[in-house]
Amino acid sequence: MSHFPSQGRITAIATIVIILRASLPCLAILQAVSASSVAYAEQKPNVVFILADDLGWSDTTLFGTTNFYKTPNIERLASRGMTFTRAYSSSPLCSPTRASILTGLSPARHGITSPNCHTPKIVLQATVETTGPPNKFSTIPESVSRLNTSYYTLAEMFQDNGYATGHFGKWHLGAEPYSPLQHGFDVDVPHHPGPGPAGSYVAPWKFNDFDHDPDIPDEHIEDRMAKEAVAFMEQHQDEPFFLNYWMFSVHAPFDAKQSLINDYRKIADPQAPQRSPTYAAMVESMDDAVGTLLDTLDRLKLA
């Protein structure tokens, strides 16, 4: 059973969507077209969905909330489309939000209420104790730990309508048989079920069967994910595609390219509320990845 609107409704919404997931109300930016244009929907426009992890709305330069962090590419995207300043995440946590994006269901319905989808225990149905000791005032359901393949996902909807589908970056909704490949994606890079590359975003990473470019010993994970996403767009430029780019950035671990950290150290004000050179460097790498995707869409004349 589908929990989504018709294909026409969804494909008429946007070419690019970027969501900044944070504990505060999230910000959505759309490079938009007329949502009422049925003719446009029938053209099957390409869709690029970007999800940043733990990036607060005040950590971008869109609203004059920072002079320290630099996000010119997110600004560039916003200038070409539409911004929403009152949009809300289904959860302040990682996995519940991701499951809601794919299924259209609230965490209370899909059952993933905790970022525990990398743990060994497989839980597919939320259960709650019906009894407890007198000093226990409430019972909390055990969180589901895998996105059940019984749900009809956003990616499956695109597949059913003739789209090539690719997932790049963080998943955190379960390893096989609950990976992106079982939820409607033709491609999944780096095909890693965990929350991140554990230890560092700068190579070498701790992924299974996925390593950095040997010619770039200090390769940054977002540089590589953007490169993989570019290859996907180039490969499918003559057919409709859905590119799902879920960034690892700017979630912990807190590290970045050393050259960028050094640059921000020179201008950091120790008295300012936003003063972390490392986090600023992480934000810049995240924004660079957005720029790489925008540049590619322009180069291929897909935007």
Phi and psi in degrees as a GROMACS rama.xvg file:
@    title "Ramachandran Plot"
@    xaxis  label "Phi"
@    yaxis  label "Psi"
@TYPE xy
-83.499  137.81  SER-2
-103.597  13.5753  HIS-3
-114.8  157.328  PHE-4
-66.0172  177.449  PRO-5
-65.0459  160.45  SER-6
-58.0969  -37.308  GLN-7
-61.5276  -41.5843  GLY-8
-60.8153  -46.8375  ARG-9
-73.3464  -45.0125  ILE-10
-70.2657  -15.1856  THR-11
-83.5894  -4.48319  ALA-12
-77.6959  -52.7942  ILE-13
-163.742  157.614  ALA-14
-89.6473  -41.979  THR-15
-128.59  134.156  ILE-16
-128.56  130.201  VAL-17
-125.238  128.608  ILE-18
-116.17  130.997  ILE-19
-102.875  102.663  LEU-20
-82.9347  127.017  ARG-21
-153.56  174.985  ALA-22
-74.3465  -18.0757  SER-23
-90.377  167.502  LEU-24
-50.0159  133.814  PRO-25
-85.6609  163.046  CYS-26
-111.688  130.95  LEU-27
-115.98  137.97  ALA-28
-122.91  129.842  ILE-29
-124.713  134.061  LEU-30
-88.9138  97.1573  GLN-31
-101.493  157.492  ALA-32
-128.554  174.19  VAL-33
-63.8523  120.953  SER-34
-71.0253  -12.439  ALA-35
-95.0604  -0.490907  SER-36
-85.2104  99.2277  SER-37
-66.0779  -37.4651  VAL-38
-60.3278  -40.731  ALA-39
-65.1172  -39.8105  TYR-40
-60.7503  -37.4989  ALA-41
-69.193  -16.7841  GLU-42
-78.0564  -9.29991  GLN-43
53.3555  67.5426  LYS-44
-66.1518  151.958  PRO-45
-68.2907  148.599  ASN-46
-127.54  127.425  VAL-47
-117.505  121.596  VAL-48
-115.229  121.556  PHE-49
-115.887  126.499  ILE-50
-119.208  115.526  LEU-51
-91.7195  144.697  ALA-52
-104.631  120.447  ASP-53
66.5437  24.7471  ASP-54
-92.6837  115.383  LEU-55
-76.4134  149.692  GLY-56
-61.1519  -28.3049  TRP-57
-81.6918  -1.71195  SER-58
-92.9391  7.53733  ASP-59
-112.843  166.816  THR-60
-92.8916  12.39  THR-61
-67.4311  -35.0288  LEU-62
-120.515  19.6662  PHE-63
70.285  24.7399  GLY-64
-94.772  -4.69194  THR-65
-150.984  140.95  THR-66
-111.676  1.16904  ASN-67
-102.11  -50.1941  PHE-68
-77.0766  147.829  TYR-69
-120.737  118.817  LYS-70
-134.272  59.8279  THR-71
-64.7967  -30.0297  PRO-72
-75.9647  -35.6215  ASN-73
-65.2566  -37.8115  ILE-74
-61.8419  -41.7117  GLU-75
-60.9927  -42.9475  ARG-76
-63.5184  -43.8811  LEU-77
-62.7746  -37.2365  ALA-78
-67.6035  -20.152  SER-79
-98.242  2.35952  ARG-80
-149.126  -127.567  GLY-81
-137.646  141.091  MET-82
-117.05  148.434  THR-83
-119.091  123.337  PHE-84
-101.812  -1.0689  THR-85
-132.617  82.0702  ARG-86
-136.934  145.183  ALA-87
-126.938  136.734  TYR-88
-76.9378  151.054  SER-89
-70.6749  -17.5755  SER-90
-161.069  151.421  SER-91
-81.4764  2.32852  PRO-92
-110.386  162.952  LEU-93
-65.536  -74.2952  CYS-94
-59.5119  -41.6892  SER-95
-58.1668  -40.9351  PRO-96
-63.1544  -45.2009  THR-97
-62.0499  -43.1882  ARG-98
-63.8358  -37.4729  ALA-99
-67.3572  -39.2617  SER-100
-60.2607  -43.1391  ILE-101
-76.8643  -31.7196  LEU-102
-104.853  -21.1012  THR-103
77.8845  10.307  GLY-104
-105.808  151.961  LEU-105
-74.8858  157.496  SER-106
-55.588  -32.0043  PRO-107
-63.3815  -25.5412  ALA-108
-93.375  -44.2956  ARG-109
-81.5892  -14.1631  HIS-110
87.9911  -6.99258  GLY-111
-87.462  105.559  ILE-112
-118.26  3  THR-113
-142.679  149.097  SER-114
-79.9185  62.6551  PRO-115
-116.048  18.5393  ASN-116
-77.4486  0.908786  CYS-117
-100.01  -4.27524  HIS-118
-77.8675  156.321  THR-119
-64.9928  -32.1339  PRO-120
-70.7051  127.44  LYS-121
-97.613  117.315  ILE-122
-124.299  118.541  VAL-123
-107.891  -8.83341  LEU-124
-137.991  123.503  GLN-125
-68.5978  129.804  ALA-126
-126.778  152.014  THR-127
-133.655  140.082  VAL-128
-67.5944  140.482  GLU-129
-94.4584  -10.814  THR-130
-135.237  163.279  THR-131
-169.472  171.733  GLY-132
-66.2978  157.635  PRO-133
-59.2631  -28.5183  PRO-134
-86.4721  4.22051  ASN-135
-101.581  110.397  LYS-136
-84.6278  -14.0411  PHE-137
-151.653  157.995  SER-138
-117.942  136.411  THR-139
-114.9  129.099  ILE-140
-61.2639  144.728  PRO-141
-71.0087  131.689  GLU-142
-67.2956  139.898  SER-143
-62.9233  143.722  VAL-144
-115.978  5.60057  SER-145
-146.598  143.832  ARG-146
-77.6218  111.56  LEU-147
-62.6613  134.792  ASN-148
-73.2934  -2.77295  THR-149
-73.4359  -17.554  SER-150
-78.7147  142.018  TYR-151
-86.3447  118.827  TYR-152
-101.138  166.859  THR-153
-55.97  -43.5026  LEU-154
-64.749  -39.1055  ALA-155
-65.6899  -34.9676  GLU-156
-62.3903  -44.2371  MET-157
-64.2691  -43.9306  PHE-158
-56.1789  -45.1572  GLN-159
-64.7609  -16.9539  ASP-160
-108.215  22.5468  ASN-161
84.4747  19.2251  GLY-162
-93.9526  143.118  TYR-163
-77.7704  138.065  ALA-164
-126.127  134.055  THR-165
-137.801  135.553  GLY-166
-111.988  130.788  HIS-167
-132.486  128.361  PHE-168
105.999  -145.839  GLY-169
-73.1432  142.489  LYS-170
-118.292  -69.1634  TRP-171
57.5012  38.2013  HIS-172
-127.999  11.8731  LEU-173
122.459  144.048  GLY-174
-79.0125  176.183  ALA-175
-54.9293  138.432  GLU-176
-92.6443  36.9475  PRO-177
-125.246  21.8731  TYR-178
-80.8519  175.345  SER-179
-54.609  -31.5735  PRO-180
-66.0104  -22.4781  LEU-181
-97.8068  3.11113  GLN-182
-122.65  24.3998  HIS-183
105.067  6.07769  GLY-184
-102.898  133.891  PHE-185
-76.1964  -30.5971  ASP-186
-130.398  140.539  VAL-187
-140.517  114.551  ASP-188
-130.288  126.73  VAL-189
-93.1048  16.2064  PRO-190
58.4458  52.1825  HIS-191
-122.314  123.664  HIS-192
-81.6555  -15.7454  PRO-193
-80.7925  -179.157  GLY-194
-75.108  -17.8881  PRO-195
177.647  -177.182  GLY-196
-81.1476  15.8166  PRO-197
43.6775  105.087  ALA-198
110.129  -53.5311  GLY-199
-162.568  146.89  SER-200
-86.5558  -8.90374  TYR-201
-99.5478  131.751  VAL-202
-55.5581  151.5  ALA-203
-79.1904  141.644  PRO-204
-94.9615  162.534  TRP-205
-103.94  61.0906  LYS-206
-105.021  152.707  PHE-207
-87.3341  128.432  ASN-208
61.873  27.0873  ASP-209
-150.211  116.879  PHE-210
-126.376  168.474  ASP-211
-75.2115  165.712  HIS-212
-64.0656  122.915  ASP-213
-61.0112  -20.6507  PRO-214
-84.3902  -6.18257  ASP-215
-128.718  81.7057  ILE-216
-62.0031  -25.2775  PRO-217
-111.427  37.2845  ASP-218
-61.5572  136.228  GLU-219
-88.9915  141.217  HIS-220
-60.3444  -36.9964  ILE-221
-71.7322  -32.9753  GLU-222
-60.4454  -42.5316  ASP-223
-70.5723  -42.5069  ARG-224
-62.9821  -40.6036  MET-225
-63.6878  -39.1397  ALA-226
-63.0812  -42.5822  LYS-227
-65.6064  -38.6531  GLU-228
-66.3245  -38.0714  ALA-229
-61.167  -44.1805  VAL-230
-60.5372  -38.2709  ALA-231
-63.982  -44.8986  PHE-232
-64.7899  -39.9062  MET-233
-63.8203  -41.1207  GLU-234
-66.4205  -32.7295  GLN-235
-113.586  23.631  HIS-236
-66.0773  -20.0119  GLN-237
-99.1316  12.2248  ASP-238
-144.123  158.988  GLU-239
-67.1249  138.391  PRO-240
-137.135  153.82  PHE-241
-117.883  112.394  PHE-242
-104.137  116.377  LEU-243
-106.612  100.95  ASN-244
-108.117  100.95  TYR-245
-102.018  103.079  TRP-246
-65.8948  148.22  MET-247
-74.8963  -34.615  PHE-248
-70.6597  148.641  SER-249
-109.011  32.3819  VAL-250
-62.7619  157.53  HIS-251
-57.3862  153.631  ALA-252
-75.801  147.281  PRO-253
-89.1078  88.8748  PHE-254
-152.622  167.207  ASP-255
-161.278  -176.248  ALA-256
-63.0089  128.835  LYS-257
-61.6236  -35.3403  GLN-258
-63.2118  -38.2532  SER-259
-71.1063  -40.0886  LEU-260
-57.9719  -43.5663  ILE-261
-62.3784  -39.7744  ASN-262
-63.1316  -43.6092  ASP-263
-73.7937  -26.9589  TYR-264
-61.4403  -31.8393  ARG-265
-70.6383  -23.5498  LYS-266
-116.746  -0.27366  ILE-267
-69.2315  135.93  ALA-268
-100.062  113.091  ASP-269
-62.5452  -15.3232  PRO-270
-95.283  -8.61301  GLN-271
-80.1361  149.055  ALA-272
-65.4471  -30.7701  PRO-273
-108.083  103.812  GLN-274
-144.185  8.10354  ARG-275
-84.3419  111.376  SER-276
-60.6419  -35.9034  PRO-277
-66.5437  -47.0682  THR-278
-65.6777  -39.2258  TYR-279
-60.0713  -39.9935  ALA-280
-66.1107  -37.4835  ALA-281
-63.851  -42.2974  MET-282
-62.8388  -40.8422  VAL-283
-64.2346  -42.6875  GLU-284
-63.8036  -38.9579  SER-285
-60.404  -47.0683  MET-286
-66.1047  -35.8963  ASP-287
-59.4334  -38.3693  ASP-288
-64.7495  -40.3893  ALA-289
-59.575  -42.6865  VAL-290
-63.0839  -38.3958  GLY-291
-61.2564  -42.4293  THR-292
-67.9646  -41.6131  LEU-293
-62.4733  -44.4535  LEU-294
-60.3085  -39.5868  ASP-295
-67.5662  -43.0656  THR-296
-60.5694  -38.8962  LEU-297
-68.8264  -44.2203  ASP-298
-62.4294  -39.87  ARG-299
-85.6026  0.324153  LEU-300
56.4184  45.2195  LYS-301
-105.16  -12.4106  LEU-302
